[in-house]
Amino acid sequence: MTRSAEEGRKPESVFGFVQGITAIARDKPHQDAWLDLEARAKKLLDRAAWYP
């Protein structure tokens, strides 16, 4: 189930997209596939984070 289906709406922030990616990763049957998606979600979140 994707974030849109779980929440009933589209993601409105980077965090929402990251949650959607992790939701898709949970449905992958092979560990390497979901680890790859989780790593991509982490990169997205890291790029969006702002450290003063």
Backbone as JSON Lines, residues from 0, in Angstrom:
{"i":0,"aa":"M","n":[0.85,-1.17,0.0],"ca":[0.0,0.0,0.0],"c":[0.9,1.24,0.0]}
{"i":1,"aa":"T","n":[0.57,2.19,-0.79],"ca":[1.37,3.4,-0.88],"c":[0.87,4.47,0.08]}
{"i":2,"aa":"R","n":[1.66,5.48,0.23],"ca":[1.29,6.58,1.12],"c":[-0.03,7.21,0.69]}
{"i":3,"aa":"S","n":[-0.21,7.4,-0.61],"ca":[-1.46,7.99,-1.1],"c":[-2.66,7.14,-0.69]}
{"i":4,"aa":"A","n":[-2.51,5.84,-0.81],"ca":[-3.61,4.95,-0.44],"c":[-3.81,4.93,1.08]}
{"i":5,"aa":"E","n":[-2.72,4.96,1.84],"ca":[-2.83,4.94,3.3],"c":[-3.43,6.23,3.84]}
{"i":6,"aa":"E","n":[-3.0,7.35,3.31],"ca":[-3.42,8.64,3.83],"c":[-4.62,9.22,3.09]}
{"i":7,"aa":"G","n":[-4.89,8.71,1.9],"ca":[-6.0,9.23,1.12],"c":[-5.68,10.53,0.41]}
{"i":8,"aa":"R","n":[-4.4,10.86,0.31],"ca":[-3.98,12.08,-0.39],"c":[-2.54,11.92,-0.86]}
{"i":9,"aa":"K","n":[-2.13,12.82,-1.72],"ca":[-0.76,12.8,-2.23],"c":[0.18,13.43,-1.21]}
{"i":10,"aa":"P","n":[1.47,13.05,-1.24],"ca":[2.43,13.66,-0.32],"c":[2.58,15.16,-0.58]}
{"i":11,"aa":"E","n":[2.72,15.91,0.5],"ca":[2.83,17.37,0.39],"c":[4.2,17.9,0.79]}
{"i":12,"aa":"S","n":[5.11,17.0,1.16],"ca":[6.43,17.43,1.59],"c":[7.45,16.34,1.24]}
{"i":13,"aa":"V","n":[8.72,16.66,1.42],"ca":[9.76,15.66,1.19],"c":[9.56,14.49,2.14]}
{"i":14,"aa":"F","n":[9.21,14.79,3.38],"ca":[8.97,13.72,4.34],"c":[7.84,12.81,3.88]}
{"i":15,"aa":"G","n":[6.82,13.37,3.28],"ca":[5.73,12.57,2.73],"c":[6.19,11.66,1.62]}
{"i":16,"aa":"F","n":[7.06,12.16,0.75],"ca":[7.61,11.32,-0.31],"c":[8.47,10.2,0.27]}
{"i":17,"aa":"V","n":[9.26,10.51,1.29],"ca":[10.09,9.5,1.93],"c":[9.2,8.42,2.55]}
{"i":18,"aa":"Q","n":[8.13,8.8,3.19],"ca":[7.2,7.82,3.75],"c":[6.6,6.95,2.64]}
{"i":19,"aa":"G","n":[6.31,7.55,1.5],"ca":[5.78,6.79,0.38],"c":[6.79,5.78,-0.15]}
{"i":20,"aa":"I","n":[8.03,6.19,-0.24],"ca":[9.08,5.28,-0.71],"c":[9.23,4.1,0.25]}
{"i":21,"aa":"T","n":[9.22,4.38,1.54],"ca":[9.35,3.29,2.51],"c":[8.13,2.38,2.49]}
{"i":22,"aa":"A","n":[6.95,2.94,2.2],"ca":[5.74,2.11,2.09],"c":[5.87,1.15,0.9]}
{"i":23,"aa":"I","n":[6.4,1.65,-0.2],"ca":[6.61,0.8,-1.37],"c":[7.67,-0.26,-1.07]}
{"i":24,"aa":"A","n":[8.71,0.13,-0.35],"ca":[9.8,-0.8,-0.01],"c":[9.28,-1.97,0.83]}
{"i":25,"aa":"R","n":[8.31,-1.72,1.69],"ca":[7.77,-2.8,2.53],"c":[7.13,-3.91,1.7]}
{"i":26,"aa":"D","n":[6.67,-3.59,0.5],"ca":[6.01,-4.58,-0.35],"c":[6.98,-5.38,-1.22]}
{"i":27,"aa":"K","n":[8.26,-5.04,-1.2],"ca":[9.24,-5.76,-2.01],"c":[9.58,-7.1,-1.34]}
{"i":28,"aa":"P","n":[9.57,-8.18,-2.11],"ca":[9.8,-9.5,-1.5],"c":[11.27,-9.79,-1.18]}
{"i":29,"aa":"H","n":[12.18,-9.12,-1.83],"ca":[13.6,-9.41,-1.62],"c":[14.27,-8.28,-0.84]}
{"i":30,"aa":"Q","n":[15.1,-8.67,0.11],"ca":[15.74,-7.71,1.0],"c":[16.57,-6.7,0.22]}
{"i":31,"aa":"D","n":[17.3,-7.12,-0.79],"ca":[18.15,-6.19,-1.53],"c":[17.32,-5.1,-2.21]}
{"i":32,"aa":"A","n":[16.12,-5.44,-2.66],"ca":[15.26,-4.46,-3.32],"c":[14.77,-3.41,-2.33]}
{"i":33,"aa":"W","n":[14.32,-3.85,-1.15],"ca":[13.82,-2.84,-0.21],"c":[14.94,-2.05,0.43]}
{"i":34,"aa":"L","n":[16.11,-2.66,0.58],"ca":[17.24,-1.89,1.1],"c":[17.66,-0.8,0.11]}
{"i":35,"aa":"D","n":[17.6,-1.11,-1.18],"ca":[17.92,-0.11,-2.2],"c":[16.93,1.05,-2.13]}
{"i":36,"aa":"L","n":[15.65,0.76,-2.01],"ca":[14.65,1.83,-1.91],"c":[14.83,2.64,-0.63]}
{"i":37,"aa":"E","n":[15.1,1.97,0.48],"ca":[15.32,2.67,1.74],"c":[16.54,3.59,1.65]}
{"i":38,"aa":"A","n":[17.58,3.14,0.96],"ca":[18.78,3.97,0.78],"c":[18.47,5.2,-0.06]}
{"i":39,"aa":"R","n":[17.65,5.03,-1.07],"ca":[17.25,6.17,-1.9],"c":[16.4,7.16,-1.11]}
{"i":40,"aa":"A","n":[15.53,6.64,-0.26],"ca":[14.72,7.51,0.6],"c":[15.61,8.29,1.56]}
{"i":41,"aa":"K","n":[16.63,7.63,2.09],"ca":[17.57,8.31,3.0],"c":[18.3,9.43,2.28]}
{"i":42,"aa":"K","n":[18.74,9.17,1.06],"ca":[19.43,10.21,0.29],"c":[18.53,11.41,0.05]}
{"i":43,"aa":"L","n":[17.27,11.14,-0.28],"ca":[16.32,12.23,-0.49],"c":[16.15,13.06,0.77]}
{"i":44,"aa":"L","n":[15.97,12.4,1.89],"ca":[15.79,13.1,3.16],"c":[17.06,13.86,3.55]}
{"i":45,"aa":"D","n":[18.22,13.25,3.32],"ca":[19.48,13.93,3.63],"c":[19.66,15.2,2.79]}
{"i":46,"aa":"R","n":[19.26,15.13,1.53],"ca":[19.41,16.31,0.66],"c":[18.46,17.42,1.06]}
{"i":47,"aa":"A","n":[17.31,17.06,1.61],"ca":[16.31,18.05,2.0],"c":[16.61,18.65,3.37]}
{"i":48,"aa":"A","n":[17.39,17.95,4.17],"ca":[17.69,18.43,5.53],"c":[18.58,19.67,5.44]}
{"i":49,"aa":"W","n":[18.33,20.58,6.32],"ca":[19.12,21.8,6.35],"c":[19.81,21.9,7.7]}
{"i":50,"aa":"Y","n":[21.1,21.99,7.66],"ca":[21.89,22.08,8.89],"c":[22.56,23.45,8.94]}
{"i":51,"aa":"P","n":[22.2,24.28,9.89],"ca":[22.81,25.63,9.96],"c":[24.25,25.6,10.4]}
